[in-house]
């Protein structure tokens, strides 16, 4: 992969995504939903993962077309059902940043392979005072990602609050694993995952 592309220089990977990237099973395929300029496609591809970038406009990742281990899918997930785009594929990780379309939540969890990792980070209620997005349709409610994960994913880490960087915003983020199997001697709770350093 050519890291000298103009797109790679536009924006660094999210520190939240980079922190939890090591939890993704080695060599597993990573889906970057609403991939934009591909900052997370580039991160996971550099780590040796096959990657799938999905967006309604792939111009931001045009330089990645034809590279081995990179698949680009142009589709608008907000016009119709997600299943045609995701099919019956299962991913070792699904990454979503700065994007929210609530009807996709069940399909995203279904598209995680057993042991797969969901890394999600986007804006939350209260962000309007800092600018866009300001519409409730694009802002997570308090604890919403925890509710999405409840009973389906093991939450590894969750945050909700104001941040100053890369710009002032209110964000909510989660890292969760599709593994609720009871760990030995844990009274039915799943085996905890190691927390990567921040």
RABELLIN-V620620 format. One record per run of one state. SS is the DSSP state (H for helix, E for strand, - for the rest). FROM is the first residue (numbers start at 1). TO is the last residue. If there is no record, write none. Layout:
<<SS/FROM/TO> <SS/FROM/TO>>
This chain:
<<-/1/5> <H/6/10> <-/11/14> <H/15/23> <-/24/29> <E/30/33> <-/34/38> <H/39/46> <-/47/50> <E/51/55> <-/56/58> <H/59/64> <-/65/69> <E/70/74> <-/75/82> <H/83/86> <-/87/90> <E/91/97> <-/98/101> <H/102/110> <-/111/111> <E/112/124> <-/125/126> <H/127/130> <-/131/135> <H/136/138> <-/139/139> <E/140/140> <-/141/143> <H/144/149> <-/150/153> <E/154/163> <-/164/168> <E/169/177> <-/178/181> <E/182/182> <-/183/189> <E/190/190> <-/191/198>>
